[in-house]
Amino acid sequence: MKSNTSNIAENIKKYRGKLGLSQDRLSKLADITYNTIIKIESGVNKNPTIETLAKIAKALNVGVDDLIR
């Protein structure tokens, strides 16, 4: 069974890919650091804050629940 963390990372990559966004572009749209995006997607940051997830979700036009399921 996959961990919740890899689900978040995989979901962000999936939705980012659908929109054709680079990690850098997503970081600017979500108003969070590029490093934060890299850390979340690579699984280094296993527990991004709900605020961070909300910003990413908004930038990707999805709900926070879409990122964590």
Long-range contacts (C-beta under 8 A, 24 or more apart in sequence): 4-68, 5-43, 5-46, 5-47, 6-43, 7-68, 7-69, 8-40, 8-48, 8-53, 8-67, 8-68, 9-40, 9-41, 9-42, 9-43, 11-66, 11-67, 11-68, 11-69, 12-37, 12-40, 12-41, 12-56, 12-60, 12-67, 13-41, 15-60, 15-62, 15-66, 15-67, 16-60, 19-60, 19-61, 21-60, 26-56, 26-59, 26-60, 29-59, 30-55, 30-56, 30-58, 30-59, 31-55, 32-56
